[in-house]
């Protein structure tokens, strides 16, 4: 199939079977929300952002409300949006609690002065841009439980990984990507993963493709996963073929666990993972989402 589309992921990892149906359904809702933006004439960038906002508001995922906590019990958020038309990007990292980090990232892009803002500098920008900081309501009981499991050496039990993301192509053939995360549970305060780094966890270029990656951020950073898989599409690989090869390379070169979603400007899609689950969904305007795990 081809044409406008939104693809969403809810994080690579291992979701408990009892929670998996809701995890997958949430991705479907996010993808359909993004597709509705396209149906209304919105851009790929608007659609990808909207899809991620839906996931950030859902405490099932590790982004925005319910994001993973640092070793100090604090919430530090990373997010990036990228526009394939002109390679503009905007991101935040180690951001203190704000309900929709992806909106702050979009404001960084629109401001245009910088690409990436960190920690208190990012928070100051967010307040200046009119965003209200979040509070304790953004730290959920489930997030505290995950931190307690990490402290007990049992972090891997039933958690999905480190990011949510969306990629989209609109009716004009423009692509965009958006990724948001609470990062790795128990991370050192100040740690930044792959998600807000252009070319690592997120990439969009009308000349190749758009990608949002998920998994072990340190490994994804080392191989520049998102830019590499998009370059493979530019070189003639089909998106699904490129996605599978990139995830295999991640494992072979650096022992990385993860996955990615990928869309070419003509609407072809790629989805791949090497983990037990990666909830995801594909939605085209006017059609119900196709979901998978």
URGINOR-V131267 format. One record per residue. N is the residue number from 1. OMEGA is omega as a letter, one per 30 degrees, with the letter a starting at -180 (999 if undefined). Layout:
n=<N;N>
omega=<OMEGA;OMEGA>
This chain:
n=<1;2;3;4;5;6;7;8;9;10;11;12;13;14;15;16;17;18;19;20;21;22;23;24;25;26;27;28;29;30;31;32;33;34;35;36;37;38;39;40;41;42;43;44;45;46;47;48;49;50;51;52;53;54;55;56;57;58;59;60;61;62;63;64;65;66;67;68;69;70;71;72;73;74;75;76;77;78;79;80;81;82;83;84;85;86;87;88;89;90;91;92;93;94;95;96;97;98;99;100;101;102;103;104;105;106;107;108;109;110;111;112;113;114;115;116;117;118;119;120;121;122;123;124;125;126;127;128;129;130;131;132;133;134;135;136;137;138;139;140;141;142;143;144;145;146;147;148;149;150;151;152;153;154;155;156;157;158;159;160;161;162;163;164;165;166;167;168;169;170;171;172;173;174;175;176;177;178;179;180;181;182;183;184;185;186;187;188;189;190;191;192;193;194;195;196;197;198;199;200;201;202;203;204;205;206;207;208;209;210;211;212;213;214;215;216;217;218;219;220;221;222;223;224;225;226;227;228;229;230;231;232;233;234;235;236;237;238;239;240;241;242;243;244;245;246;247;248;249;250;251;252;253;254;255;256;257;258;259;260;261;262;263;264;265;266;267;268;269;270;271;272;273;274;275;276;277;278;279;280;281;282;283;284;285;286;287;288;289;290;291;292;293>
omega=<l;l;a;a;l;l;a;l;a;l;l;l;l;l;l;a;a;a;a;l;l;l;l;a;l;l;l;l;a;a;l;l;l;l;l;l;l;a;l;l;l;a;l;l;l;a;l;l;a;l;a;l;l;l;l;a;a;a;l;a;a;l;a;l;l;l;a;a;l;l;l;l;l;a;l;a;l;l;l;l;l;a;a;a;a;l;l;l;l;a;l;l;a;a;l;a;l;a;a;l;a;l;l;l;l;l;l;l;a;l;l;a;a;l;a;l;a;l;a;l;l;l;l;l;a;l;l;a;l;l;l;l;l;a;a;a;l;l;a;l;l;l;l;l;l;l;l;l;l;l;l;l;a;a;a;a;l;a;a;a;a;a;l;a;l;l;a;l;a;a;l;l;l;l;l;l;l;a;a;a;l;l;a;l;l;l;l;l;a;l;l;l;a;a;a;a;l;l;l;l;a;l;l;a;l;l;a;a;l;a;l;a;a;l;a;a;a;l;a;l;a;a;a;a;a;l;a;a;l;l;l;l;l;l;l;l;l;a;a;l;a;a;a;l;a;l;l;l;l;l;a;a;a;l;a;l;l;l;l;l;a;l;l;a;l;l;l;a;l;l;a;l;l;l;a;l;l;l;a;a;l;a;l;a;l;a;l;a;l;a;l;l;999>
